[in-house]
Amino acid sequence: MEVKIGVQYAPREIVLESSQPAEEVERAVAEALAGKSELLKLEDEHGRKVLVPADRLAYVELGEPTGRKVGFGAL
C-alpha cells in the first residue's frame, strides 16, 4: 500500500510503500491524531521506520501503489 504523509511547514510530502495492512496504518494515524501517541510510526517494505511528530501531521493519504512511468512514450 502507498502512504503519503503531509507534514506542516514542509514543502514536500513523505511517500512510502508499506506492507502493513490498511487497518493497522489507519489505527496508527488515529492514535497519533487523538493524542494517544506523540509520534506516527510506520514501517516501509524494506523495514525502515518512518517517525513523524503527531502535532506536525497535515494529512495522510492511503492508496494502492501506482506504477511509475519511465522514459518517453505515447499516451
All heavy atoms as TSV, in Angstrom:
chain	resi	resn	atom	element	x	y	z
A	1	MET	N	N	0.832	-1.149	0.000
A	1	MET	CA	C	0.000	0.000	0.000
A	1	MET	C	C	0.893	1.233	0.000
A	1	MET	O	O	1.926	1.262	0.638
A	1	MET	CB	C	-0.888	-0.004	1.256
A	1	MET	CG	C	-1.300	1.342	1.684
A	1	MET	SD	S	-2.157	1.478	3.233
A	1	MET	CE	C	-3.044	0.014	3.332
A	2	GLU	N	N	0.459	2.243	-0.727
A	2	GLU	CA	C	1.186	3.504	-0.782
A	2	GLU	C	C	0.626	4.449	0.286
A	2	GLU	O	O	-0.584	4.598	0.405
A	2	GLU	CB	C	1.056	4.140	-2.161
A	2	GLU	CG	C	1.834	5.425	-2.298
A	2	GLU	CD	C	1.724	5.999	-3.687
A	2	GLU	OE1	O	0.659	6.549	-4.011
A	2	GLU	OE2	O	2.696	5.896	-4.440
A	3	VAL	N	N	1.511	5.068	1.051
A	3	VAL	CA	C	1.123	6.008	2.102
A	3	VAL	C	C	1.806	7.332	1.810
A	3	VAL	O	O	3.025	7.384	1.640
A	3	VAL	CB	C	1.541	5.496	3.501
A	3	VAL	CG1	C	1.111	6.481	4.568
A	3	VAL	CG2	C	0.974	4.118	3.776
A	4	LYS	N	N	1.015	8.410	1.730
A	4	LYS	CA	C	1.553	9.756	1.546
A	4	LYS	C	C	1.245	10.546	2.810
A	4	LYS	O	O	0.101	10.574	3.262
A	4	LYS	CB	C	0.914	10.454	0.353
A	4	LYS	CG	C	1.277	9.842	-0.971
A	4	LYS	CD	C	0.655	10.624	-2.108
A	4	LYS	CE	C	0.985	9.952	-3.430
A	4	LYS	NZ	N	0.387	10.692	-4.551
A	5	ILE	N	N	2.266	11.177	3.367
A	5	ILE	CA	C	2.110	11.922	4.606
A	5	ILE	C	C	2.511	13.372	4.354
A	5	ILE	O	O	3.646	13.652	3.954
A	5	ILE	CB	C	3.003	11.334	5.722
A	5	ILE	CG1	C	2.687	9.854	5.928
A	5	ILE	CG2	C	2.833	12.123	7.010
A	5	ILE	CD1	C	3.679	9.131	6.806
A	6	GLY	N	N	1.581	14.272	4.593
A	6	GLY	CA	C	1.873	15.692	4.502
A	6	GLY	C	C	2.287	16.197	5.872
A	6	GLY	O	O	1.638	15.891	6.873
A	7	VAL	N	N	3.382	16.955	5.920
A	7	VAL	CA	C	3.907	17.472	7.175
A	7	VAL	C	C	3.834	18.998	7.129
A	7	VAL	O	O	4.230	19.611	6.133
A	7	VAL	CB	C	5.368	17.017	7.391
A	7	VAL	CG1	C	5.915	17.539	8.700
A	7	VAL	CG2	C	5.464	15.500	7.343
A	8	GLN	N	N	3.333	19.599	8.201
A	8	GLN	CA	C	3.227	21.056	8.266
A	8	GLN	C	C	4.603	21.686	8.097
A	8	GLN	O	O	5.587	21.191	8.622
A	8	GLN	CB	C	2.632	21.495	9.601
A	8	GLN	CG	C	1.209	21.074	9.797
A	8	GLN	CD	C	0.695	21.479	11.169
A	8	GLN	OE1	O	1.358	22.135	11.942
A	8	GLN	NE2	N	-0.526	21.068	11.452
A	9	TYR	N	N	4.636	22.796	7.390
A	9	TYR	CA	C	5.849	23.591	7.165
A	9	TYR	C	C	6.915	22.860	6.360
A	9	TYR	O	O	8.071	23.262	6.362
A	9	TYR	CB	C	6.451	24.080	8.495
A	9	TYR	CG	C	5.430	24.696	9.405
A	9	TYR	CD1	C	5.129	24.113	10.630
A	9	TYR	CD2	C	4.728	25.837	9.046
A	9	TYR	CE1	C	4.179	24.663	11.472
A	9	TYR	CE2	C	3.770	26.397	9.874
A	9	TYR	CZ	C	3.508	25.802	11.085
A	9	TYR	OH	O	2.567	26.337	11.920
A	10	ALA	N	N	6.541	21.790	5.694
A	10	ALA	CA	C	7.478	21.068	4.828
A	10	ALA	C	C	6.959	21.165	3.393
A	10	ALA	O	O	5.780	20.911	3.144
A	10	ALA	CB	C	7.591	19.606	5.237
A	11	PRO	N	N	7.818	21.538	2.447
A	11	PRO	CA	C	7.357	21.725	1.078
A	11	PRO	C	C	7.011	20.430	0.338
A	11	PRO	O	O	6.281	20.455	-0.634
A	11	PRO	CB	C	8.526	22.427	0.395
A	11	PRO	CG	C	9.715	22.040	1.199
A	11	PRO	CD	C	9.228	21.859	2.603
A	12	ARG	N	N	7.517	19.297	0.823
A	12	ARG	CA	C	7.266	18.022	0.146
A	12	ARG	C	C	6.579	17.053	1.094
A	12	ARG	O	O	6.656	17.187	2.307
A	12	ARG	CB	C	8.578	17.418	-0.339
A	12	ARG	CG	C	9.273	18.318	-1.365
A	12	ARG	CD	C	10.546	17.732	-1.854
A	12	ARG	NE	N	10.261	16.487	-2.569
A	12	ARG	CZ	C	11.170	15.748	-3.135
A	12	ARG	NH1	N	12.435	16.098	-3.055
A	12	ARG	NH2	N	10.867	14.638	-3.758
A	13	GLU	N	N	5.943	16.055	0.504
A	13	GLU	CA	C	5.295	15.026	1.319
A	13	GLU	C	C	6.192	13.803	1.410
A	13	GLU	O	O	7.092	13.612	0.595
A	13	GLU	CB	C	3.942	14.650	0.725
A	13	GLU	CG	C	4.006	14.131	-0.683
A	13	GLU	CD	C	2.648	14.008	-1.332
A	13	GLU	OE1	O	1.669	14.543	-0.833
A	13	GLU	OE2	O	2.593	13.356	-2.379
A	14	ILE	N	N	5.945	12.988	2.418
A	14	ILE	CA	C	6.667	11.731	2.597
A	14	ILE	C	C	5.841	10.646	1.910
A	14	ILE	O	O	4.655	10.515	2.172
A	14	ILE	CB	C	6.831	11.398	4.089
A	14	ILE	CG1	C	7.625	12.496	4.796
A	14	ILE	CG2	C	7.495	10.037	4.266
A	14	ILE	CD1	C	7.591	12.381	6.302
A	15	VAL	N	N	6.465	9.894	1.016
A	15	VAL	CA	C	5.781	8.813	0.312
A	15	VAL	C	C	6.522	7.521	0.600
A	15	VAL	O	O	7.738	7.455	0.454
A	15	VAL	CB	C	5.751	9.069	-1.216
A	15	VAL	CG1	C	5.041	7.927	-1.930
A	15	VAL	CG2	C	5.084	10.395	-1.532
A	16	LEU	N	N	5.772	6.503	1.038
A	16	LEU	CA	C	6.400	5.209	1.283
A	16	LEU	C	C	5.462	4.088	0.888
A	16	LEU	O	O	4.247	4.253	0.871
A	16	LEU	CB	C	6.819	5.068	2.757
A	16	LEU	CG	C	5.710	5.078	3.803
A	16	LEU	CD1	C	5.668	3.743	4.499
A	16	LEU	CD2	C	6.017	6.164	4.808
A	17	GLU	N	N	6.072	2.973	0.534
A	17	GLU	CA	C	5.337	1.753	0.227
A	17	GLU	C	C	5.385	0.892	1.481
A	17	GLU	O	O	6.463	0.545	1.955
A	17	GLU	CB	C	5.973	1.001	-0.941
A	17	GLU	CG	C	5.941	1.740	-2.256
A	17	GLU	CD	C	4.557	1.828	-2.852
A	17	GLU	OE1	O	3.740	0.929	-2.579
A	17	GLU	OE2	O	4.297	2.793	-3.577
A	18	SER	N	N	4.234	0.566	2.033
A	18	SER	CA	C	4.175	-0.189	3.272
A	18	SER	C	C	3.491	-1.532	3.051
A	18	SER	O	O	2.537	-1.631	2.278
A	18	SER	CB	C	3.409	0.606	4.331
A	18	SER	OG	O	3.298	-0.134	5.515
A	19	SER	N	N	3.998	-2.541	3.738
A	19	SER	CA	C	3.365	-3.860	3.671
A	19	SER	C	C	2.392	-4.048	4.834
A	19	SER	O	O	1.788	-5.107	4.965
A	19	SER	CB	C	4.437	-4.953	3.675
A	19	SER	OG	O	5.239	-4.837	4.836
A	20	GLN	N	N	2.248	-3.027	5.693
A	20	GLN	CA	C	1.298	-3.095	6.798
A	20	GLN	C	C	-0.125	-3.064	6.246
A	20	GLN	O	O	-0.401	-2.397	5.252
A	20	GLN	CB	C	1.485	-1.903	7.740
A	20	GLN	CG	C	2.799	-1.901	8.492
A	20	GLN	CD	C	2.967	-0.634	9.310
A	20	GLN	OE1	O	3.311	0.398	8.766
A	20	GLN	NE2	N	2.712	-0.738	10.597
A	21	PRO	N	N	-1.050	-3.759	6.896
A	21	PRO	CA	C	-2.444	-3.710	6.454
A	21	PRO	C	C	-3.021	-2.298	6.627
A	21	PRO	O	O	-2.596	-1.541	7.506
A	21	PRO	CB	C	-3.161	-4.686	7.397
A	21	PRO	CG	C	-2.092	-5.452	8.091
A	21	PRO	CD	C	-0.839	-4.673	8.009
A	22	ALA	N	N	-3.985	-1.953	5.789
A	22	ALA	CA	C	-4.595	-0.622	5.827
A	22	ALA	C	C	-5.196	-0.311	7.193
A	22	ALA	O	O	-5.091	0.814	7.688
A	22	ALA	CB	C	-5.664	-0.501	4.744
A	23	GLU	N	N	-5.805	-1.305	7.822
A	23	GLU	CA	C	-6.429	-1.092	9.135
A	23	GLU	C	C	-5.386	-0.711	10.187
A	23	GLU	O	O	-5.630	0.134	11.040
A	23	GLU	CB	C	-7.191	-2.346	9.591
A	23	GLU	CG	C	-8.365	-2.719	8.707
A	23	GLU	CD	C	-7.938	-3.487	7.461
A	23	GLU	OE1	O	-6.825	-4.063	7.431
A	23	GLU	OE2	O	-8.710	-3.474	6.488
A	24	GLU	N	N	-4.214	-1.332	10.109
A	24	GLU	CA	C	-3.144	-1.043	11.063
A	24	GLU	C	C	-2.607	0.381	10.876
A	24	GLU	O	O	-2.348	1.092	11.843
A	24	GLU	CB	C	-2.017	-2.059	10.874
A	24	GLU	CG	C	-0.929	-1.985	11.915
A	24	GLU	CD	C	0.110	-3.078	11.726
A	24	GLU	OE1	O	-0.259	-4.205	11.334
A	24	GLU	OE2	O	1.284	-2.787	11.965
A	25	VAL	N	N	-2.461	0.801	9.622
A	25	VAL	CA	C	-2.000	2.166	9.340
A	25	VAL	C	C	-3.048	3.171	9.807
A	25	VAL	O	O	-2.711	4.181	10.441
A	25	VAL	CB	C	-1.695	2.341	7.835
A	25	VAL	CG1	C	-1.355	3.785	7.517
A	25	VAL	CG2	C	-0.562	1.420	7.408
A	26	GLU	N	N	-4.314	2.904	9.519
A	26	GLU	CA	C	-5.390	3.801	9.960
A	26	GLU	C	C	-5.420	3.912	11.477
A	26	GLU	O	O	-5.615	5.003	12.021
A	26	GLU	CB	C	-6.740	3.291	9.460
A	26	GLU	CG	C	-6.947	3.477	7.982
A	26	GLU	CD	C	-8.286	2.926	7.524
A	26	GLU	OE1	O	-9.271	2.972	8.292
A	26	GLU	OE2	O	-8.340	2.433	6.391
A	27	ARG	N	N	-5.230	2.808	12.175
A	27	ARG	CA	C	-5.227	2.816	13.631
A	27	ARG	C	C	-4.076	3.667	14.168
A	27	ARG	O	O	-4.245	4.455	15.088
A	27	ARG	CB	C	-5.129	1.389	14.170
A	27	ARG	CG	C	-5.344	1.277	15.662
A	27	ARG	CD	C	-5.330	-0.165	16.174
A	27	ARG	NE	N	-5.926	-1.153	15.277
A	27	ARG	CZ	C	-5.231	-2.072	14.599
A	27	ARG	NH1	N	-3.926	-2.168	14.737
A	27	ARG	NH2	N	-5.847	-2.938	13.807
A	28	ALA	N	N	-2.887	3.532	13.565
A	28	ALA	CA	C	-1.724	4.307	13.994
A	28	ALA	C	C	-1.949	5.800	13.767
A	28	ALA	O	O	-1.611	6.625	14.626
A	28	ALA	CB	C	-0.476	3.838	13.252
A	29	VAL	N	N	-2.556	6.156	12.640
A	29	VAL	CA	C	-2.847	7.567	12.355
A	29	VAL	C	C	-3.880	8.101	13.335
A	29	VAL	O	O	-3.728	9.199	13.885
A	29	VAL	CB	C	-3.330	7.740	10.892
A	29	VAL	CG1	C	-3.833	9.158	10.647
A	29	VAL	CG2	C	-2.223	7.393	9.918
A	30	ALA	N	N	-4.939	7.329	13.589
A	30	ALA	CA	C	-5.989	7.769	14.515
A	30	ALA	C	C	-5.435	7.966	15.929
A	30	ALA	O	O	-5.782	8.948	16.600
A	30	ALA	CB	C	-7.127	6.754	14.531
A	31	GLU	N	N	-4.563	7.073	16.375
A	31	GLU	CA	C	-3.967	7.203	17.703
A	31	GLU	C	C	-3.084	8.447	17.794
A	31	GLU	O	O	-3.085	9.144	18.805
A	31	GLU	CB	C	-3.167	5.960	18.063
A	31	GLU	CG	C	-4.025	4.759	18.366
A	31	GLU	CD	C	-3.226	3.500	18.625
A	31	GLU	OE1	O	-1.966	3.558	18.582
A	31	GLU	OE2	O	-3.849	2.455	18.867
A	32	ALA	N	N	-2.342	8.725	16.727
A	32	ALA	CA	C	-1.480	9.904	16.718
A	32	ALA	C	C	-2.322	11.184	16.740
A	32	ALA	O	O	-2.011	12.126	17.475
A	32	ALA	CB	C	-0.569	9.893	15.493
A	33	LEU	N	N	-3.396	11.208	15.968
A	33	LEU	CA	C	-4.240	12.406	15.917
A	33	LEU	C	C	-5.056	12.594	17.193
A	33	LEU	O	O	-5.366	13.719	17.574
A	33	LEU	CB	C	-5.163	12.353	14.703
A	33	LEU	CG	C	-4.460	12.451	13.352
A	33	LEU	CD1	C	-5.471	12.275	12.219
A	33	LEU	CD2	C	-3.729	13.775	13.212
A	34	ALA	N	N	-5.387	11.501	17.872
A	34	ALA	CA	C	-6.168	11.586	19.110
A	34	ALA	C	C	-5.300	11.943	20.314
A	34	ALA	O	O	-5.819	12.190	21.393
A	34	ALA	CB	C	-6.882	10.263	19.366
A	35	GLY	N	N	-3.987	11.974	20.125
A	35	GLY	CA	C	-3.091	12.327	21.216
A	35	GLY	C	C	-2.653	11.144	22.057
A	35	GLY	O	O	-1.992	11.310	23.067
A	36	LYS	N	N	-3.007	9.925	21.646
A	36	LYS	CA	C	-2.587	8.735	22.396
A	36	LYS	C	C	-1.105	8.431	22.176
A	36	LYS	O	O	-0.492	7.746	22.972
A	36	LYS	CB	C	-3.424	7.522	21.977
A	36	LYS	CG	C	-4.880	7.639	22.342
A	36	LYS	CD	C	-5.641	6.415	21.895
A	36	LYS	CE	C	-7.117	6.549	22.217
A	36	LYS	NZ	N	-7.878	5.392	21.727
A	37	SER	N	N	-0.575	8.927	21.080
A	37	SER	CA	C	0.824	8.708	20.743
A	37	SER	C	C	1.406	10.032	20.260
A	37	SER	O	O	0.743	10.772	19.536
A	37	SER	CB	C	0.928	7.655	19.646
A	37	SER	OG	O	2.242	7.542	19.178
A	38	GLU	N	N	2.638	10.332	20.649
A	38	GLU	CA	C	3.268	11.577	20.221
A	38	GLU	C	C	3.863	11.471	18.825
A	38	GLU	O	O	4.132	12.481	18.192
A	38	GLU	CB	C	4.368	11.976	21.208
A	38	GLU	CG	C	3.832	12.380	22.563
A	38	GLU	CD	C	4.932	12.850	23.489
A	38	GLU	OE1	O	6.027	13.178	23.003
A	38	GLU	OE2	O	4.678	12.888	24.689
A	39	LEU	N	N	4.072	10.233	18.351
A	39	LEU	CA	C	4.663	10.007	17.035
A	39	LEU	C	C	3.784	9.096	16.202
A	39	LEU	O	O	3.189	8.153	16.715
A	39	LEU	CB	C	6.033	9.335	17.170
A	39	LEU	CG	C	7.161	10.135	17.790
A	39	LEU	CD1	C	8.373	9.229	17.987
A	39	LEU	CD2	C	7.527	11.311	16.919
A	40	LEU	N	N	3.734	9.377	14.901
A	40	LEU	CA	C	3.149	8.434	13.954
A	40	LEU	C	C	4.293	7.542	13.512
A	40	LEU	O	O	5.293	8.020	12.968
A	40	LEU	CB	C	2.550	9.158	12.744
A	40	LEU	CG	C	2.102	8.265	11.593
A	40	LEU	CD1	C	1.003	7.303	12.040
A	40	LEU	CD2	C	1.642	9.102	10.422
A	41	LYS	N	N	4.177	6.247	13.780
A	41	LYS	CA	C	5.242	5.286	13.477
A	41	LYS	C	C	4.751	4.324	12.406
A	41	LYS	O	O	3.782	3.605	12.614
A	41	LYS	CB	C	5.628	4.497	14.720
A	41	LYS	CG	C	6.078	5.338	15.875
A	41	LYS	CD	C	6.250	4.498	17.125
A	41	LYS	CE	C	6.462	5.376	18.322
A	41	LYS	NZ	N	6.487	4.624	19.564
A	42	LEU	N	N	5.433	4.314	11.262
A	42	LEU	CA	C	5.113	3.397	10.171
A	42	LEU	C	C	6.394	2.727	9.702
A	42	LEU	O	O	7.489	3.239	9.900
A	42	LEU	CB	C	4.461	4.145	9.004
A	42	LEU	CG	C	3.128	4.833	9.301
A	42	LEU	CD1	C	2.669	5.625	8.092
A	42	LEU	CD2	C	2.078	3.829	9.703
A	43	GLU	N	N	6.244	1.590	9.035
A	43	GLU	CA	C	7.390	0.848	8.521
A	43	GLU	C	C	7.174	0.592	7.037
A	43	GLU	O	O	6.084	0.217	6.614
A	43	GLU	CB	C	7.519	-0.479	9.274
A	43	GLU	CG	C	8.793	-1.215	8.966
A	43	GLU	CD	C	8.991	-2.416	9.875
A	43	GLU	OE1	O	8.619	-2.335	11.057
A	43	GLU	OE2	O	9.514	-3.426	9.378
A	44	ASP	N	N	8.229	0.800	6.231
A	44	ASP	CA	C	8.089	0.572	4.799
A	44	ASP	C	C	8.404	-0.880	4.443
A	44	ASP	O	O	8.690	-1.690	5.318
A	44	ASP	CB	C	8.942	1.559	3.994
A	44	ASP	CG	C	10.435	1.281	4.051
A	44	ASP	OD1	O	10.851	0.331	4.735
A	44	ASP	OD2	O	11.189	2.016	3.392
A	45	GLU	N	N	8.345	-1.192	3.158
A	45	GLU	CA	C	8.545	-2.570	2.689
A	45	GLU	C	C	9.939	-3.108	2.989
A	45	GLU	O	O	10.149	-4.311	3.051
A	45	GLU	CB	C	8.307	-2.642	1.183
A	45	GLU	CG	C	6.863	-2.479	0.795
A	45	GLU	CD	C	6.678	-2.557	-0.708
A	45	GLU	OE1	O	7.626	-2.261	-1.456
A	45	GLU	OE2	O	5.567	-2.917	-1.122
A	46	HIS	N	N	10.907	-2.223	3.158
A	46	HIS	CA	C	12.295	-2.637	3.379
A	46	HIS	C	C	12.665	-2.661	4.858
A	46	HIS	O	O	13.829	-2.849	5.195
A	46	HIS	CB	C	13.242	-1.705	2.625
A	46	HIS	CG	C	12.950	-1.621	1.166
A	46	HIS	ND1	N	13.220	-2.647	0.287
A	46	HIS	CD2	C	12.374	-0.646	0.426
A	46	HIS	CE1	C	12.837	-2.301	-0.922
A	46	HIS	NE2	N	12.318	-1.090	-0.873
A	47	GLY	N	N	11.684	-2.446	5.732
A	47	GLY	CA	C	11.932	-2.493	7.156
A	47	GLY	C	C	12.381	-1.179	7.775
A	47	GLY	O	O	12.656	-1.115	8.960
A	48	ARG	N	N	12.462	-0.124	6.962
A	48	ARG	CA	C	12.844	1.182	7.504
A	48	ARG	C	C	11.651	1.799	8.206
A	48	ARG	O	O	10.516	1.675	7.748
A	48	ARG	CB	C	13.320	2.105	6.387
A	48	ARG	CG	C	14.606	1.619	5.744
A	48	ARG	CD	C	15.008	2.527	4.627
A	48	ARG	NE	N	14.038	2.379	3.550
A	48	ARG	CZ	C	14.341	2.417	2.263
A	48	ARG	NH1	N	15.582	2.636	1.891
A	48	ARG	NH2	N	13.428	2.251	1.351
A	49	LYS	N	N	11.900	2.470	9.314
A	49	LYS	CA	C	10.826	3.080	10.084
A	49	LYS	C	C	10.746	4.567	9.794
A	49	LYS	O	O	11.774	5.239	9.680
A	49	LYS	CB	C	11.037	2.857	11.568
A	49	LYS	CG	C	10.931	1.395	11.916
A	49	LYS	CD	C	10.982	1.150	13.378
A	49	LYS	CE	C	10.929	-0.362	13.557
A	49	LYS	NZ	N	10.485	-0.776	14.826
A	50	VAL	N	N	9.526	5.062	9.690
A	50	VAL	CA	C	9.272	6.479	9.484
A	50	VAL	C	C	8.558	6.983	10.724
A	50	VAL	O	O	7.522	6.442	11.114
A	50	VAL	CB	C	8.398	6.710	8.227
A	50	VAL	CG1	C	8.068	8.173	8.069
A	50	VAL	CG2	C	9.098	6.181	6.994
A	51	LEU	N	N	9.121	8.000	11.358
A	51	LEU	CA	C	8.542	8.593	12.561
A	51	LEU	C	C	8.233	10.054	12.276
A	51	LEU	O	O	9.108	10.817	11.871
A	51	LEU	CB	C	9.518	8.494	13.734
A	51	LEU	CG	C	10.051	7.103	14.052
A	51	LEU	CD1	C	11.150	7.191	15.099
A	51	LEU	CD2	C	8.940	6.211	14.531
A	52	VAL	N	N	6.976	10.446	12.482
A	52	VAL	CA	C	6.550	11.823	12.246
A	52	VAL	C	C	5.878	12.327	13.514
A	52	VAL	O	O	4.997	11.654	14.056
A	52	VAL	CB	C	5.556	11.899	11.058
A	52	VAL	CG1	C	5.133	13.329	10.803
A	52	VAL	CG2	C	6.159	11.293	9.806
A	53	PRO	N	N	6.273	13.508	14.006
A	53	PRO	CA	C	5.599	14.058	15.188
A	53	PRO	C	C	4.107	14.257	14.904
A	53	PRO	O	O	3.732	14.820	13.878
A	53	PRO	CB	C	6.296	15.402	15.416
A	53	PRO	CG	C	7.595	15.292	14.689
A	53	PRO	CD	C	7.358	14.362	13.538
A	54	ALA	N	N	3.271	13.774	15.795
A	54	ALA	CA	C	1.822	13.811	15.580
A	54	ALA	C	C	1.299	15.235	15.447
A	54	ALA	O	O	0.368	15.485	14.682
A	54	ALA	CB	C	1.103	13.095	16.719
A	55	ASP	N	N	1.903	16.185	16.156
A	55	ASP	CA	C	1.413	17.560	16.085
A	55	ASP	C	C	1.806	18.265	14.794
A	55	ASP	O	O	1.375	19.379	14.536
A	55	ASP	CB	C	1.887	18.361	17.302
A	55	ASP	CG	C	3.395	18.469	17.394
A	55	ASP	OD1	O	4.095	17.669	16.739
A	55	ASP	OD2	O	3.875	19.364	18.128
A	56	ARG	N	N	2.610	17.629	13.941
A	56	ARG	CA	C	3.025	18.219	12.658
A	56	ARG	C	C	2.309	17.589	11.456
A	56	ARG	O	O	2.577	17.953	10.325
A	56	ARG	CB	C	4.529	18.064	12.458
A	56	ARG	CG	C	5.346	18.782	13.488
A	56	ARG	CD	C	5.283	20.266	13.244
A	56	ARG	NE	N	6.161	20.955	14.181
A	56	ARG	CZ	C	5.791	22.035	14.828
A	56	ARG	NH1	N	4.605	22.539	14.667
A	56	ARG	NH2	N	6.628	22.611	15.650
A	57	LEU	N	N	1.419	16.624	11.697
A	57	LEU	CA	C	0.708	15.981	10.590
A	57	LEU	C	C	-0.266	16.948	9.938
A	57	LEU	O	O	-1.065	17.594	10.613
A	57	LEU	CB	C	-0.070	14.763	11.085
A	57	LEU	CG	C	0.738	13.532	11.461
A	57	LEU	CD1	C	-0.174	12.475	12.061
A	57	LEU	CD2	C	1.454	12.978	10.254
A	58	ALA	N	N	-0.201	17.048	8.625
A	58	ALA	CA	C	-1.159	17.848	7.870
A	58	ALA	C	C	-2.231	16.935	7.272
A	58	ALA	O	O	-3.416	17.222	7.347
A	58	ALA	CB	C	-0.450	18.632	6.767
A	59	TYR	N	N	-1.795	15.815	6.668
A	59	TYR	CA	C	-2.732	14.833	6.114
A	59	TYR	C	C	-2.006	13.514	5.916
A	59	TYR	O	O	-0.785	13.457	5.865
A	59	TYR	CB	C	-3.327	15.312	4.785
A	59	TYR	CG	C	-2.314	15.464	3.679
A	59	TYR	CD1	C	-2.007	14.406	2.844
A	59	TYR	CD2	C	-1.656	16.673	3.475
A	59	TYR	CE1	C	-1.075	14.540	1.840
A	59	TYR	CE2	C	-0.726	16.819	2.475
A	59	TYR	CZ	C	-0.440	15.750	1.652
A	59	TYR	OH	O	0.492	15.890	0.667
A	60	VAL	N	N	-2.786	12.448	5.802
A	60	VAL	CA	C	-2.264	11.118	5.481
A	60	VAL	C	C	-3.191	10.537	4.424
A	60	VAL	O	O	-4.400	10.484	4.607
A	60	VAL	CB	C	-2.212	10.196	6.720
A	60	VAL	CG1	C	-1.731	8.811	6.328
A	60	VAL	CG2	C	-1.327	10.796	7.797
A	61	GLU	N	N	-2.610	10.122	3.315
A	61	GLU	CA	C	-3.382	9.552	2.203
A	61	GLU	C	C	-2.974	8.103	2.017
A	61	GLU	O	O	-1.791	7.792	1.894
A	61	GLU	CB	C	-3.086	10.353	0.935
A	61	GLU	CG	C	-3.836	9.886	-0.278
A	61	GLU	CD	C	-3.470	10.723	-1.492
A	61	GLU	OE1	O	-3.386	11.960	-1.369
A	61	GLU	OE2	O	-3.266	10.123	-2.558
A	62	LEU	N	N	-3.952	7.208	2.013
A	62	LEU	CA	C	-3.704	5.787	1.819
A	62	LEU	C	C	-4.251	5.378	0.460
A	62	LEU	O	O	-5.334	5.800	0.075
A	62	LEU	CB	C	-4.404	4.962	2.904
A	62	LEU	CG	C	-4.101	5.328	4.356
A	62	LEU	CD1	C	-4.956	4.494	5.283
A	62	LEU	CD2	C	-2.647	5.135	4.659
A	63	GLY	N	N	-3.499	4.552	-0.253
A	63	GLY	CA	C	-3.977	4.107	-1.558
A	63	GLY	C	C	-3.149	2.965	-2.089
A	63	GLY	O	O	-2.157	2.540	-1.493
A	64	GLU	N	N	-3.562	2.484	-3.216
A	64	GLU	CA	C	-2.839	1.411	-3.882
A	64	GLU	C	C	-1.607	1.994	-4.557
A	64	GLU	O	O	-1.621	3.125	-5.011
A	64	GLU	CB	C	-3.732	0.741	-4.933
A	64	GLU	CG	C	-4.889	-0.015	-4.334
A	64	GLU	CD	C	-4.434	-1.142	-3.434
A	64	GLU	OE1	O	-3.502	-1.872	-3.810
A	64	GLU	OE2	O	-4.997	-1.283	-2.342
A	65	PRO	N	N	-0.526	1.221	-4.617
A	65	PRO	CA	C	0.680	1.723	-5.285
A	65	PRO	C	C	0.420	1.951	-6.767
A	65	PRO	O	O	-0.321	1.201	-7.401
A	65	PRO	CB	C	1.705	0.619	-5.058
A	65	PRO	CG	C	0.932	-0.586	-4.707
A	65	PRO	CD	C	-0.366	-0.118	-4.122
A	66	THR	N	N	1.003	3.003	-7.285
A	66	THR	CA	C	0.858	3.306	-8.702
A	66	THR	C	C	2.167	2.999	-9.403
A	66	THR	O	O	3.245	3.234	-8.860
A	66	THR	CB	C	0.510	4.786	-8.917
A	66	THR	OG1	O	1.529	5.589	-8.311
A	66	THR	CG2	C	-0.826	5.128	-8.304
A	67	GLY	N	N	2.059	2.471	-10.610
A	67	GLY	CA	C	3.259	2.186	-11.384
A	67	GLY	C	C	3.894	3.475	-11.858
A	67	GLY	O	O	3.208	4.395	-12.291
A	68	ARG	N	N	5.165	3.546	-11.756
A	68	ARG	CA	C	5.872	4.758	-12.188
A	68	ARG	C	C	6.271	4.601	-13.648
A	68	ARG	O	O	6.833	3.591	-14.050
A	68	ARG	CB	C	7.095	4.985	-11.318
A	68	ARG	CG	C	6.721	5.106	-9.856
A	68	ARG	CD	C	7.937	5.539	-9.064
A	68	ARG	NE	N	7.719	5.402	-7.644
A	68	ARG	CZ	C	7.137	6.310	-6.881
A	68	ARG	NH1	N	6.684	7.415	-7.419
A	68	ARG	NH2	N	7.004	6.115	-5.596
A	69	LYS	N	N	6.002	5.625	-14.441
A	69	LYS	CA	C	6.340	5.606	-15.846
A	69	LYS	C	C	7.764	6.132	-16.004
A	69	LYS	O	O	8.139	7.123	-15.411
A	69	LYS	CB	C	5.374	6.457	-16.645
A	69	LYS	CG	C	3.968	5.913	-16.601
A	69	LYS	CD	C	3.027	6.749	-17.408
A	69	LYS	CE	C	1.623	6.174	-17.313
A	69	LYS	NZ	N	0.668	6.936	-18.074
A	70	VAL	N	N	8.519	5.446	-16.821
A	70	VAL	CA	C	9.906	5.822	-17.048
A	70	VAL	C	C	10.102	6.014	-18.534
A	70	VAL	O	O	9.658	5.219	-19.337
A	70	VAL	CB	C	10.880	4.729	-16.519
A	70	VAL	CG1	C	12.314	5.102	-16.824
A	70	VAL	CG2	C	10.660	4.517	-15.045
A	71	GLY	N	N	10.798	7.075	-18.899
A	71	GLY	CA	C	11.123	7.304	-20.293
A	71	GLY	C	C	10.014	8.039	-21.032
A	71	GLY	O	O	9.075	8.572	-20.461
A	72	PHE	N	N	10.146	8.025	-22.355
A	72	PHE	CA	C	9.184	8.719	-23.194
A	72	PHE	C	C	8.309	7.689	-23.890
A	72	PHE	O	O	8.754	6.620	-24.259
A	72	PHE	CB	C	9.928	9.559	-24.262
A	72	PHE	CG	C	10.802	10.597	-23.656
A	72	PHE	CD1	C	12.162	10.377	-23.483
A	72	PHE	CD2	C	10.282	11.802	-23.236
A	72	PHE	CE1	C	12.976	11.325	-22.921
A	72	PHE	CE2	C	11.078	12.766	-22.669
A	72	PHE	CZ	C	12.439	12.534	-22.518
A	73	GLY	N	N	7.072	8.030	-24.071
A	73	GLY	CA	C	6.172	7.098	-24.742
A	73	GLY	C	C	4.875	7.784	-25.083
A	73	GLY	O	O	4.575	8.877	-24.610
A	74	ALA	N	N	4.114	7.168	-25.918
A	74	ALA	CA	C	2.825	7.698	-26.309
A	74	ALA	C	C	1.807	7.427	-25.211
A	74	ALA	O	O	1.848	6.407	-24.529
A	74	ALA	CB	C	2.355	7.055	-27.610
A	75	LEU	N	N	0.909	8.355	-25.022
A	75	LEU	CA	C	-0.123	8.186	-24.004
A	75	LEU	C	C	-1.239	7.366	-24.497
A	75	LEU	O	O	-1.813	7.150	-25.314
A	75	LEU	CB	C	-0.636	9.546	-23.512
A	75	LEU	CG	C	0.423	10.393	-22.837
A	75	LEU	CD1	C	-0.156	11.757	-22.493
A	75	LEU	CD2	C	0.892	9.742	-21.561
